[in-house]
Amino acid sequence: MNIKTNAPLSAYTTFQLGGPCPCLIECSTPDELLQTVQKLKKENKHFLLIGGGSNLVISDHGLQTTVIRYLSSTPLIERKGDDITVSASTVLDDLAIFCVDEGLEGLNYTTGIPGTIGGAVVGNAGAWGKQVGDVLKSADVLDEQGKIKTVGPDYFYFSYRHSRLKETNEIIVSVTFALTPGDPAALAQERAEILKKRAEKHPDLAAQPCAGSFFRNIEPTSKAERRQASGWFLEEAGSKDLKVGGAYVFDKHANIIIKGPNAKAQDVHDLHLKMIDVVKKKFGLQLVREVRFAGKFKNTLQADQEGFW
């Protein structure tokens, strides 16, 4: 484990924003995570768990709490038949690559999605009408008493971009997915096509830091309808013209906020409020964030302390 003091959190999110925290502990394996959490619990220390930092905006003031970063640069994956068990610290796209190489179908749509397995399960991440909860067989979950339990898919109450873990703050340690045999060549071709589509509509994180889609898509008003892209409503409402400080809306996708030169986390926060406002005024719809804010922000709509123990 790697422990850093006064760590700049801007180095640990895809937005590249945020002030420092007093202590950052980097864990890559389930054992390291368990040891760390149990030690902090024993010392009555609060903490925030993060993974790849892809759906997170940290306050410019930083955080006054310990941060655990659960991320592995090396995929930790084991295959048994058509099931795979993967550490929640594994990068989601690394898992997608593994499945292609192994000829396993069921998670190829996660290609190119940033973040870790743990974050993907908590947020029931997905694309192209599919989501990780569809193929989850079981998971090892760490509760607030520092104990691990194995649970099935029903435990999570999966819904669109949501699981019960957003309320309980339990931690995903590892996950088992039930997949099906597929043709590696066909899966590789599908992966290439997905990457191409993403490159056409999404920014390069290295050049244009962001958190991907900022708001959830709009829920249908009846069972006969499909979800509608928030980006469409945002574009129609004129959000692409919006800017606050160094933060602005991506020109190719109205549901993405970009960190421009000298942007602050507060700029991103204030810009997202303007985006909510223009859609509400034009369509009477209330956008719901996918992205989480952590720490102190001015003019916040609600307390953003999800994920703190």
PEVENQUI-V401372 format. One record per residue. N is the residue number from 0. RES is the residue in one letter. SS is DSSP state (2 for helix, 1 for strand, 0 for the rest). NEAR is the number of other C-alpha atoms within 10 Angstrom. D_FIRST is the distance of its C-alpha to the first C-alpha in Angstrom with 2 decimals. Layout:
n->N res->RES ss->SS near->NEAR d_first->D_FIRST
n->N res->RES ss->SS near->NEAR d_first->D_FIRST
This chain:
n->0 res->M ss->0 near->10 d_first->0.00
n->1 res->N ss->1 near->9 d_first->3.78
n->2 res->I ss->1 near->12 d_first->6.51
n->3 res->K ss->1 near->13 d_first->10.02
n->4 res->T ss->1 near->12 d_first->13.35
n->5 res->N ss->1 near->13 d_first->16.46
n->6 res->A ss->1 near->19 d_first->14.83
n->7 res->P ss->1 near->19 d_first->17.69
n->8 res->L ss->2 near->22 d_first->17.41
n->9 res->S ss->2 near->20 d_first->20.04
n->10 res->A ss->2 near->14 d_first->17.50
n->11 res->Y ss->2 near->19 d_first->15.90
n->12 res->T ss->0 near->22 d_first->19.16
n->13 res->T ss->0 near->23 d_first->21.87
n->14 res->F ss->0 near->29 d_first->24.38
n->15 res->Q ss->0 near->26 d_first->22.67
n->16 res->L ss->0 near->25 d_first->23.82
n->17 res->G ss->0 near->25 d_first->22.67
n->18 res->G ss->0 near->20 d_first->22.13
n->19 res->P ss->1 near->22 d_first->19.11
n->20 res->C ss->1 near->19 d_first->17.09
n->21 res->P ss->1 near->15 d_first->16.44
n->22 res->C ss->1 near->19 d_first->12.68
n->23 res->L ss->1 near->23 d_first->10.32
n->24 res->I ss->1 near->19 d_first->6.89
n->25 res->E ss->1 near->21 d_first->5.67
n->26 res->C ss->1 near->22 d_first->5.43
n->27 res->S ss->0 near->22 d_first->7.61
n->28 res->T ss->0 near->19 d_first->9.21
n->29 res->P ss->2 near->18 d_first->11.52
n->30 res->D ss->2 near->10 d_first->10.39
n->31 res->E ss->2 near->14 d_first->6.86
n->32 res->L ss->2 near->24 d_first->9.08
n->33 res->L ss->2 near->16 d_first->11.73
n->34 res->Q ss->2 near->13 d_first->10.12
n->35 res->T ss->2 near->18 d_first->8.99
n->36 res->V ss->2 near->23 d_first->12.46
n->37 res->Q ss->2 near->16 d_first->14.34
n->38 res->K ss->2 near->13 d_first->13.15
n->39 res->L ss->2 near->15 d_first->14.13
n->40 res->K ss->2 near->16 d_first->17.26
n->41 res->K ss->2 near->11 d_first->18.18
n->42 res->E ss->0 near->9 d_first->18.05
n->43 res->N ss->0 near->10 d_first->20.04
n->44 res->K ss->0 near->12 d_first->17.83
n->45 res->H ss->0 near->14 d_first->18.45
n->46 res->F ss->1 near->20 d_first->16.01
n->47 res->L ss->1 near->18 d_first->16.43
n->48 res->L ss->1 near->20 d_first->14.64
n->49 res->I ss->1 near->23 d_first->14.98
n->50 res->G ss->0 near->27 d_first->14.63
n->51 res->G ss->0 near->23 d_first->16.40
n->52 res->G ss->0 near->25 d_first->18.30
n->53 res->S ss->0 near->24 d_first->21.55
n->54 res->N ss->0 near->24 d_first->23.59
n->55 res->L ss->1 near->24 d_first->22.66
n->56 res->V ss->1 near->27 d_first->24.34
n->57 res->I ss->1 near->27 d_first->22.73
n->58 res->S ss->0 near->23 d_first->25.34
n->59 res->D ss->0 near->20 d_first->26.30
n->60 res->H ss->0 near->15 d_first->25.80
n->61 res->G ss->0 near->21 d_first->22.12
n->62 res->L ss->1 near->22 d_first->20.79
n->63 res->Q ss->0 near->13 d_first->20.99
n->64 res->T ss->0 near->18 d_first->18.10
n->65 res->T ss->1 near->22 d_first->14.32
n->66 res->V ss->1 near->24 d_first->13.01
n->67 res->I ss->1 near->20 d_first->10.38
n->68 res->R ss->1 near->21 d_first->10.14
n->69 res->Y ss->1 near->25 d_first->10.22
n->70 res->L ss->0 near->25 d_first->11.00
n->71 res->S ss->1 near->19 d_first->11.12
n->72 res->S ss->0 near->10 d_first->13.03
n->73 res->T ss->0 near->11 d_first->14.43
n->74 res->P ss->0 near->20 d_first->16.65
n->75 res->L ss->0 near->19 d_first->15.98
n->76 res->I ss->1 near->17 d_first->19.65
n->77 res->E ss->1 near->12 d_first->22.08
n->78 res->R ss->1 near->13 d_first->25.84
n->79 res->K ss->1 near->9 d_first->28.41
n->80 res->G ss->0 near->10 d_first->31.85
n->81 res->D ss->0 near->14 d_first->31.85
n->82 res->D ss->1 near->17 d_first->28.91
n->83 res->I ss->1 near->20 d_first->25.36
n->84 res->T ss->1 near->18 d_first->22.21
n->85 res->V ss->1 near->23 d_first->19.27
n->86 res->S ss->1 near->26 d_first->15.78
n->87 res->A ss->0 near->32 d_first->16.10
n->88 res->S ss->0 near->30 d_first->13.23
n->89 res->T ss->1 near->26 d_first->15.66
n->90 res->V ss->1 near->26 d_first->17.80
n->91 res->L ss->2 near->26 d_first->21.28
n->92 res->D ss->2 near->21 d_first->23.20
n->93 res->D ss->2 near->20 d_first->21.30
n->94 res->L ss->2 near->22 d_first->22.59
n->95 res->A ss->2 near->23 d_first->26.01
n->96 res->I ss->2 near->20 d_first->26.10
n->97 res->F ss->2 near->17 d_first->25.23
n->98 res->C ss->2 near->23 d_first->28.06
n->99 res->V ss->2 near->24 d_first->30.49
n->100 res->D ss->2 near->14 d_first->29.79
n->101 res->E ss->2 near->16 d_first->30.16
n->102 res->G ss->0 near->19 d_first->33.26
n->103 res->L ss->1 near->22 d_first->32.05
n->104 res->E ss->1 near->19 d_first->33.58
n->105 res->G ss->0 near->21 d_first->32.49
n->106 res->L ss->0 near->26 d_first->29.61
n->107 res->N ss->2 near->22 d_first->31.03
n->108 res->Y ss->2 near->22 d_first->31.84
n->109 res->T ss->2 near->24 d_first->28.15
n->110 res->T ss->0 near->23 d_first->28.44
n->111 res->G ss->0 near->18 d_first->27.34
n->112 res->I ss->0 near->19 d_first->25.98
n->113 res->P ss->0 near->21 d_first->22.77
n->114 res->G ss->0 near->24 d_first->19.83
n->115 res->T ss->1 near->25 d_first->17.91
n->116 res->I ss->2 near->29 d_first->19.46
n->117 res->G ss->2 near->28 d_first->18.43
n->118 res->G ss->2 near->25 d_first->20.16
n->119 res->A ss->2 near->24 d_first->23.02
n->120 res->V ss->2 near->24 d_first->23.75
n->121 res->V ss->2 near->23 d_first->23.65
n->122 res->G ss->0 near->23 d_first->26.03
n->123 res->N ss->0 near->21 d_first->27.89
n->124 res->A ss->0 near->21 d_first->27.63
n->125 res->G ss->1 near->20 d_first->30.42
n->126 res->A ss->1 near->13 d_first->33.14
n->127 res->W ss->0 near->8 d_first->36.68
n->128 res->G ss->0 near->9 d_first->37.49
n->129 res->K ss->1 near->17 d_first->34.69
n->130 res->Q ss->1 near->23 d_first->31.49
n->131 res->V ss->2 near->22 d_first->28.49
n->132 res->G ss->2 near->25 d_first->29.93
n->133 res->D ss->2 near->15 d_first->32.87
n->134 res->V ss->0 near->17 d_first->31.07
n->135 res->L ss->1 near->20 d_first->28.39
n->136 res->K ss->1 near->18 d_first->29.23
n->137 res->S ss->1 near->18 d_first->26.64
n->138 res->A ss->1 near->26 d_first->23.18
n->139 res->D ss->1 near->20 d_first->20.76
n->140 res->V ss->1 near->21 d_first->20.48
n->141 res->L ss->1 near->21 d_first->18.59
n->142 res->D ss->0 near->14 d_first->21.20
n->143 res->E ss->0 near->15 d_first->21.30
n->144 res->Q ss->0 near->11 d_first->21.70
n->145 res->G ss->0 near->19 d_first->18.27
n->146 res->K ss->0 near->12 d_first->20.11
n->147 res->I ss->1 near->17 d_first->20.01
n->148 res->K ss->1 near->11 d_first->23.36
n->149 res->T ss->1 near->13 d_first->24.69
n->150 res->V ss->1 near->14 d_first->27.10
n->151 res->G ss->1 near->13 d_first->29.52
n->152 res->P ss->2 near->14 d_first->30.46
n->153 res->D ss->2 near->11 d_first->33.03
n->154 res->Y ss->2 near->13 d_first->30.43
n->155 res->F ss->2 near->18 d_first->29.27
n->156 res->Y ss->0 near->11 d_first->32.76
n->157 res->F ss->0 near->20 d_first->31.99
n->158 res->S ss->1 near->12 d_first->34.19
n->159 res->Y ss->0 near->17 d_first->34.24
n->160 res->R ss->0 near->18 d_first->30.81
n->161 res->H ss->1 near->19 d_first->30.10
n->162 res->S ss->0 near->19 d_first->28.76
n->163 res->R ss->0 near->15 d_first->28.94
n->164 res->L ss->2 near->20 d_first->25.18
n->165 res->K ss->2 near->14 d_first->26.04
n->166 res->E ss->2 near->11 d_first->27.89
n->167 res->T ss->2 near->13 d_first->25.96
n->168 res->N ss->0 near->18 d_first->22.44
n->169 res->E ss->0 near->19 d_first->21.19
n->170 res->I ss->1 near->23 d_first->18.04
n->171 res->I ss->1 near->23 d_first->18.36
n->172 res->V ss->1 near->24 d_first->15.93
n->173 res->S ss->1 near->23 d_first->17.95
n->174 res->V ss->1 near->23 d_first->21.49
n->175 res->T ss->1 near->22 d_first->24.48
n->176 res->F ss->1 near->21 d_first->27.10
n->177 res->A ss->1 near->19 d_first->30.68
n->178 res->L ss->0 near->19 d_first->31.94
n->179 res->T ss->1 near->14 d_first->35.20
n->180 res->P ss->1 near->13 d_first->36.24
n->181 res->G ss->0 near->15 d_first->37.01
n->182 res->D ss->0 near->13 d_first->38.29
n->183 res->P ss->2 near->16 d_first->35.53
n->184 res->A ss->2 near->12 d_first->38.00
n->185 res->A ss->2 near->12 d_first->38.97
n->186 res->L ss->2 near->22 d_first->35.41
n->187 res->A ss->2 near->17 d_first->34.60
n->188 res->Q ss->2 near->12 d_first->37.71
n->189 res->E ss->2 near->16 d_first->36.80
n->190 res->R ss->2 near->20 d_first->33.32
n->191 res->A ss->2 near->13 d_first->35.04
n->192 res->E ss->2 near->13 d_first->37.45
n->193 res->I ss->2 near->18 d_first->34.80
n->194 res->L ss->2 near->16 d_first->32.95
n->195 res->K ss->2 near->13 d_first->36.34
n->196 res->K ss->2 near->11 d_first->37.19
n->197 res->R ss->2 near->15 d_first->33.91
n->198 res->A ss->2 near->12 d_first->34.46
n->199 res->E ss->2 near->11 d_first->37.95
n->200 res->K ss->2 near->12 d_first->37.00
n->201 res->H ss->0 near->19 d_first->33.45
n->202 res->P ss->0 near->21 d_first->32.20
n->203 res->D ss->0 near->11 d_first->29.88
n->204 res->L ss->0 near->17 d_first->26.67
n->205 res->A ss->0 near->10 d_first->26.17
n->206 res->A ss->0 near->10 d_first->29.69
n->207 res->Q ss->0 near->18 d_first->30.25
n->208 res->P ss->0 near->19 d_first->27.15
n->209 res->C ss->1 near->29 d_first->27.68
n->210 res->A ss->1 near->26 d_first->26.49
n->211 res->G ss->1 near->22 d_first->29.01
n->212 res->S ss->1 near->19 d_first->31.68
n->213 res->F ss->0 near->22 d_first->31.75
n->214 res->F ss->1 near->20 d_first->34.11
n->215 res->R ss->0 near->19 d_first->34.74
n->216 res->N ss->0 near->22 d_first->37.92
n->217 res->I ss->1 near->18 d_first->41.01
n->218 res->E ss->0 near->15 d_first->41.81
n->219 res->P ss->0 near->11 d_first->45.25
n->220 res->T ss->0 near->9 d_first->48.14
n->221 res->S ss->0 near->8 d_first->49.37
n->222 res->K ss->0 near->8 d_first->48.25
n->223 res->A ss->0 near->6 d_first->50.32
n->224 res->E ss->0 near->9 d_first->48.29
n->225 res->R ss->0 near->13 d_first->44.96
n->226 res->R ss->0 near->15 d_first->42.24
n->227 res->Q ss->1 near->13 d_first->43.13
n->228 res->A ss->0 near->14 d_first->40.81
n->229 res->S ss->2 near->22 d_first->39.96
n->230 res->G ss->2 near->22 d_first->40.16
n->231 res->W ss->2 near->15 d_first->43.88
n->232 res->F ss->2 near->23 d_first->44.65
n->233 res->L ss->2 near->25 d_first->42.68
n->234 res->E ss->2 near->20 d_first->44.55
n->235 res->E ss->2 near->14 d_first->47.88
n->236 res->A ss->0 near->20 d_first->47.23
n->237 res->G ss->0 near->15 d_first->46.69
n->238 res->S ss->2 near->25 d_first->43.01
n->239 res->K ss->2 near->21 d_first->42.59
n->240 res->D ss->2 near->12 d_first->44.55
n->241 res->L ss->0 near->17 d_first->42.22
n->242 res->K ss->1 near->20 d_first->40.03
n->243 res->V ss->1 near->17 d_first->38.47
n->244 res->G ss->0 near->17 d_first->37.43
n->245 res->G ss->0 near->17 d_first->35.22
n->246 res->A ss->1 near->25 d_first->34.46
n->247 res->Y ss->1 near->23 d_first->36.84
n->248 res->V ss->1 near->25 d_first->37.51
n->249 res->F ss->0 near->21 d_first->36.96
n->250 res->D ss->0 near->17 d_first->40.37
n->251 res->K ss->0 near->14 d_first->39.82
n->252 res->H ss->0 near->20 d_first->38.34
n->253 res->A ss->0 near->25 d_first->39.35
n->254 res->N ss->0 near->25 d_first->36.42
n->255 res->I ss->1 near->23 d_first->33.81
n->256 res->I ss->1 near->29 d_first->33.11
n->257 res->I ss->1 near->23 d_first->32.14
n->258 res->K ss->1 near->27 d_first->30.51
n->259 res->G ss->0 near->18 d_first->33.14
n->260 res->P ss->0 near->10 d_first->33.34
n->261 res->N ss->0 near->9 d_first->32.56
n->262 res->A ss->0 near->18 d_first->31.78
n->263 res->K ss->0 near->23 d_first->30.21
n->264 res->A ss->2 near->25 d_first->28.47
n->265 res->Q ss->2 near->26 d_first->31.65
n->266 res->D ss->2 near->20 d_first->33.72
n->267 res->V ss->2 near->26 d_first->32.00
n->268 res->H ss->2 near->21 d_first->32.52
n->269 res->D ss->2 near->18 d_first->36.18
n->270 res->L ss->2 near->22 d_first->36.86
n->271 res->H ss->2 near->25 d_first->35.68
n->272 res->L ss->2 near->15 d_first->38.09
n->273 res->K ss->2 near->16 d_first->40.90
n->274 res->M ss->2 near->25 d_first->40.18
n->275 res->I ss->2 near->19 d_first->40.42
n->276 res->D ss->2 near->17 d_first->43.64
n->277 res->V ss->2 near->21 d_first->45.47
n->278 res->V ss->2 near->21 d_first->44.89
n->279 res->K ss->2 near->16 d_first->46.00
n->280 res->K ss->2 near->11 d_first->49.11
n->281 res->K ss->2 near->13 d_first->50.14
n->282 res->F ss->2 near->12 d_first->49.31
n->283 res->G ss->0 near->10 d_first->48.75
n->284 res->L ss->0 near->15 d_first->45.31
n->285 res->Q ss->0 near->13 d_first->42.17
n->286 res->L ss->0 near->22 d_first->39.09
n->287 res->V ss->0 near->13 d_first->35.85
n->288 res->R ss->1 near->15 d_first->32.51
n->289 res->E ss->0 near->18 d_first->29.77
n->290 res->V ss->0 near->15 d_first->27.57
n->291 res->R ss->1 near->17 d_first->25.96
n->292 res->F ss->1 near->23 d_first->26.19
n->293 res->A ss->1 near->20 d_first->23.81
n->294 res->G ss->0 near->18 d_first->24.91
n->295 res->K ss->0 near->17 d_first->28.40
n->296 res->F ss->0 near->20 d_first->30.99
n->297 res->K ss->0 near->9 d_first->34.74
n->298 res->N ss->0 near->10 d_first->37.19
n->299 res->T ss->0 near->13 d_first->34.70
n->300 res->L ss->0 near->9 d_first->36.36
n->301 res->Q ss->0 near->8 d_first->34.11
n->302 res->A ss->0 near->11 d_first->31.10
n->303 res->D ss->0 near->14 d_first->27.99
n->304 res->Q ss->0 near->13 d_first->25.44
n->305 res->E ss->0 near->15 d_first->24.63
n->306 res->G ss->0 near->18 d_first->21.13
n->307 res->F ss->1 near->14 d_first->20.58
n->308 res->W ss->0 near->19 d_first->19.97
